[in-house]
Amino acid sequence: MLDILLWIILMVGGIILVIFSSKIAVKNSALLATALGISPLIIGVTLVSIGTDISEIFNSIVSCARGHGDIDVGDSVGSDLAQLTLIFGLLPIICGAFYIHRKDIIILGTCEILSLIVIFSVVEKGYISRLDAIFMVGSLGIYIWLIYNSNKKSIIHRIELVEIKKPERKKRSYLLFAIVAFMGVTIAAVMIVESVINISRLLNVHEYLISFFILAIGTSLPELAVDINALRLKQHSIAVGDIVGSCIVDSTLSIGIGQVFFPQTVTATFAVPTVLFTLIASFIVITTVAIRKKIDKKAGIFFISIYLTSYILPFLPIYDFLKAINLI
């Protein structure tokens, strides 16, 4: 019992460290890029756009390097679901109702759904090849291009949220802070992955389930913080762009980057039902938002209820059913 408690404390500590370190890493990397004369637009489209997903990206690399691909897929897909339902649902409850542009959510949502379809087609094989992973990572470029062309104003405002100003220190200082922060992210990722492996072993619960249902919530907290801040500043498009954009990053770069270097097997028994549920949930959320063009407390409660419904998945023989009807 004491061992489990210690590993849980280590996992929580790792999540706190990765959130803190990733924020510093993104900010100083952006400031360094500005000092080097790189266009703010390029910074926004790349660095800032993936800033809140650094935890999932490093978890992917570390977990695959350790030979635990289930942690990579579970964390990335679980973050998708948590952000698009739980986080999206909490925002109107915390900050009040807000309106969005239908065009933005349709374009962003379509990219997210397409990326989840790719994941489903891959995980049902039970193995992610290096070629599959390269395709996932590469597809992010196409999605970013689509997102940029549909949401230029939001990207510029997101740059402002990380306070990119005229550099006030030497380039070396920004580089040093960025390196130290990324080292912190790496250490945090190792702490998290090792904790999940040992908690899974001690509780005899599959590591995919721990990653999907527990770890994913922790690594989704940066999105909640950024989006609450955006809504308080009346930047509604930023909140929507960050949530769905983050889901797209999770469905492409975050899940694929570790597999590019260390291709891994995936437990299809757990991955297939959860990816399918996340795909259906994403379609429901995107369609609901596109039709209503606003997110209020009613929608928030509905989205949260969708997330909570996912907790019955481990108790349902969905994988066997899908095999029986030849869907996988």
N, C-alpha and C positions, 0 to 999 in steps of 0.2 A: 504493500500500500504506500509506503514511504517512497519507494522507487518511482511509482507512477506519479505521485505528487511532485517529485523533483523534476521529472521529465516534462510535466505539464507547466511547471514554473519556468523551465528552460524554454519551452515553446513560446509561452507568453512573452518572455523576455526577448526572444528572437524577433517576434512580431513587432514589439515596441521599438527595438533597435533598428529594424529594417525600415520602419516608417520614418523614424527620425533621420537615419542616415541617407535614405533615398531623397528626402526633401532637400537636404544640404547638398547632396551630389548633383541634383538637377539644377538647383539655383546657381551653384558655383561653376558648373559646366556651361550653363547659359551665359553667365557673366564673362567667362573665359572666351567663349565663342564671340561675344560682342566685342571684347577687347582685341581679338584677332581680326576684327573687321568682317565677320561673317554676317550675312543678312539676317535681320530679326525674323523675317518670314521663314527662312530656312530653319532657324532655331525652333520656331513655333511648330512647323510641320513635322519636324523630327523629334528633337529632344523633349520639348514640352509635351508633345502629344503622347509620348510613351512614359512620361515621368512618373505617373501614379502606378505604373505597371512594373516598375523595376523589381519589386519583391517577387512577383510571379516569374519574371525573366530569370533572375538569379536562382530561384528555387528550381526552375526547369533544368538549368545547367548542372547544379549541384546534385539534384536527385538522379538525373540520368547518368552522371559521372559515377555515382554510387551504385548504379544498377537497379534503381527503383523508379521505373517509368510510370508506375501507377500514381506516384505522388505528383509527378509533373502534370499528368492528364487530369487527375482529380482536383488539384488546386486550380488549374486554368479553367476547366469547365465549371467547377463549383463557383469560381469568381464570376464567370459569365452570368450564371443563374442568380447569384446573390446581388450583383450590381443591378441587373435589369429588373429584378422583382423586389427584393428586400430594400436595397438602397433607394431605388426609384420610389418605392412605396413610403419610405420614411421621410423623404424630402417634403412633400406637401403637409405631412403631419407636424413636422418641425417648423417649416418656414411658411406654410400657407400655400394656397393654390397658385399655379403659374401657367402661362400660356406658351405654346410653342408653334413654330411654323410647320405645316403639314409636309411641305416639300423636304425639309431637313430630316424629319423623322423617317420618311419613306426611303430616302436615299441611304441614310445611316443604317436603318433597320434592315434593308435589303442586303447590304454588305455583311451585316452581322449574321443574318440567316444563311446566306451563301457560305460563309466561313464555317458555320456549324454543320451544314450539309457535308462539306468536305471532311470535317472531323468524323462525322458519323460513318462515312464511307471508308474511312481509314481504320477506325478502332474496331469495326465489326470483324476485321481480319485478325485482330488480336496482336498485331505487330505494326509498328510505325517504321517504315524503311527510311533510309537517308534521303532517297528521292522524294518520298512523301513529305518529309520535314522541310526540304529545300523548297518544295512547291508552296507549303504553308507560309514559310517565312517570306518568300518572294511575292506572294499574293498581297502581302501587306502594302507593298508599293502601289499596287493598283487601287486598293481601297483608300490609301492616303490621298492619291490623286483625285479620286471621286469626292472624298470628304472635303479636300481643300477647295475644289471648284464649287461645292455647294455651301460651304460654310467659312468663307474667307474672314469675315468680320469676327466670328467666334474665335478663330485661331489667333488673330491679332490681340484680342482681349485676354486670351489665355496666357500670352506672353507677359502681359502686364500683371497678371496674378502672381507670377513668380518674381515680380519686382526687378525686371531687367532694366537697369539704368545705365547711364554712362559710367564706365569703370572708374572706381575711386581708389583701387589698389593696383599693385603690379600684377602682371599676368602670372608670375610665379606663385603668388599668394592664392589666386583662384585655382591654379593647377594643384597646389598642395592640398587645399581644402577638398577639392574634388576627389583626389586620389585617396585621401584618408577616409572620406565619406563612402567611396565605393568599396574600400577595404572593410568598412563597417557593415555595408550591405552584404558582402561576401561572407563575413563571419556570422552575421545574422541568418543567412540562408543555410549555412552548415548547421547552426544550432537548431533551426526549424526542422530540417530534414532528419537529422539524427533523433530529434524528439519524437517525430511522427513514427519513425521506424521502431523505436523502443516502446512507445505507448501502444502501438499496434501489436507488438510481440507480447507485452505484459497483459494487455486486456483481451488478447486473442480476437481482435477486431481488424478486419482487413485495412491496410494503410490507404487504399483508395477511398474508402468510406470516411476515414478520419480527415483526409485531405479535402474531399468534396464538401463535407458537411461542417467541419470545424475550422480547418486551416483557411479555407476560402473566405470565411467571414472576416478573419483577422487581416488577410491581405487585401480585402476590399475596403477597409477603413479609410485609407488615403482618399479614395473617391468620395466618400461621404463628407470628409472634411473640406475638400476642394469645392464640392457642389453646394454645401451649405453656405460657404463663403461667397460663391458666385451668386446664389439666389439673394443673399442679403445685400449684394451690390446691384441687384436688379438685372443681372446678366443671365437671363433665363436660357438663352441659346448655349451658353458655356456649360451649364449644368447638364443639359441634354447631350451636347456634343461630347462632354467628358465621359458620361456614363456609357453611351453606346459606342463611342470611339474606343474607350478602354476595353469594352467587351470584344471589339474587333481585334485589338492588339492581343488580348488573351487567346483568341481563337486562331491566331496566326503566329505571330512572333513568340509569344510566351510559351505556347505549347510546343512549338517546333524547334526553337533554338537549341535546346538541350539534345533533342533527337538528331539534329544535324551532326553533332559531334559524337554522340553515343546512342545510336538507334536501340530502342528497347521494345520488349514485349509489353502488352497491356492486357489486363484481366477483362476480357470482353463481357463476362457475366455481370460486372458492375458498370463498366464504361458505356456499353451500348444503351441500357435503359436510362441512365442519367443524361447522356448526350441527347437521346431522343426526347426526354422530358424537357431539357433545356431548350431544344429546338422548338418544341410545341409552345412552351411558355413564352419564348421570345416572340413567336408569331402572334400570340394572343396580346401581349403587352404592346408591341408595335402597332398592331391593328387597332387596338383600343385607343391608343394615344392619337393615331392618325385620324380616326373618326371624330373623336371628341375635341381634339386640338387644345386640350388643357389637362392638367393633372391636379386634381383636388383630393381632399381627404377620402372621398368614396373610392376613387381610383387607387389611392395609396393603400387602403385596407384590402382592396381586391388583389393588388399586386403582392402584398405581404402574404395573403392567404394562399396564393399560388406557390410562393416559396415554401411555406409550411407544409403544403401538400406533398412536396418532394420527400419529406421525411418518412413517408410510408413506402417509398420505393424499395428499400432493402428487404421489406417483408412480403413483397409481391414476386411471383415467379414470371416476371415480364420477359426475361431473356429466353426462357424455355418456350414461352408463348410465341415470341417473334421467330424463333427457329422453327416452330411447328407450322407457322403459316408461310415459311420460306421468305420472310422479309430480310433475314440475315443468314 
